[in-house]
Amino acid sequence: MISFSKYIEKTFYNEIYEASENYFLDHLEDLGITNNYDGEVEVIDVEVRNVYAGHRGDGEIDIDILTNVYATVSETTYYREDEVEKNRWLRVSCAGKPDAGIKNFRVAKVDAYEKGTFSTFKYPLSDKLVPFIWKDDLDKVAKAILKKYEPNALLTPTRIEPETIAKQMGVQIKYETITSDNSIFGQIYFQDNLENGIPAGTVVIEEKLSQLRNAGVVRNTIIHECVHWELHRYALELARAEKEELSVLSTTKDIKEENSSDMISWMEWHAESIAPKILMPKEMFVQEARVRQQRLLEFSETQDELEIVEKWIDELALFFGVSRLSAKVRVSRMWF
């Protein structure tokens, strides 16, 4: 898959060179390049060392490029004139819109690089423009998505409607046969599919999915595809700079397909992990689970927690509208 760092260097090297050169020549004393005895300074090379990207939430991304600027400096002493080579690292801060690569690329500012500071972004993206999300942050991401699209779901325990979140995201939902063997549960289209008449921003759900599995799986699949739309559009836009047909992600019975790339597997792990956490937000799930656990224990003859577990899971699955397995996993990871 295409490397963001290499793409930026290849596509925008002239802009990066010019911005680095101009700053370098305008700040010679600040950078410690010249003194009172120095003469002419000439930039001879600009090396792109590192490229970092950060999510900013407005359809564009921030881009920081660390460059190493090399220059020749004529040093004049009382006896002779020598030419020495000096170099300094700079941080070139840019922005651009992911769109079949990067469009509207522009340099915002240039600063001297502070040693030890690499990526400074709050929401960093990988070299494939996939968000860095660690296991311990999955609930935080789910909460952030709900805060953006369904904030009331964070105030009181409730059954979240995937259709509502999809609508708030600007995503439409279609139900139709995807494959003859029903191996694909859902798809999200990032670009218009003229052949099938499916516009960008469409979630397609296998129309027989509720019969093959259950309503909870259908609801989870919708949210799964919405997570892709929210988190992974930039990665697909970067990939389209090299491979135009990469415009749709599919949710299969087994997300870890042998022929899938690491990038696709990473994105599928995001969606698979975050979707149930959106349908069962942590604080609200714990609140509802405790109420139902206490009530079931009160009516239990033995008041043994293990005795009421199965009924407890059934009630939570029904309340939150998820599969029994999904509710069981959520309970087990929070209580056991």
Secondary structure, DSSP 8 states (H G I E B T S, - for coil): ---HHHHHHHHHHHHHHHHHHHHHHHTTTTTT---TTEEEEEEEEEEEEEEEEEE-SSS-EEEEEEEEEEEEEEEE-SS-EEEEEEEEEEEEEEEEEESSSEEEEEEEEEEE--TT-----SSEE-TTS-B---GGGHHHHHHHHHHHH-GGGGTS-----HHHHHHHHT-EEEEE---TT--EEEEEESS-BTTTTB-SSEEEEETTHHHHS-HHHHHHHHHHHHHHHHHSHHHHHHHHTT-TT--EEEEES-S--TT--HHHHHHHHHHHHHHHHHHS-HHHHHHHHHHHHHHHHHT-SS--HHHHHHHHHHHHHHHHT--HHHHHHHHHHHH-
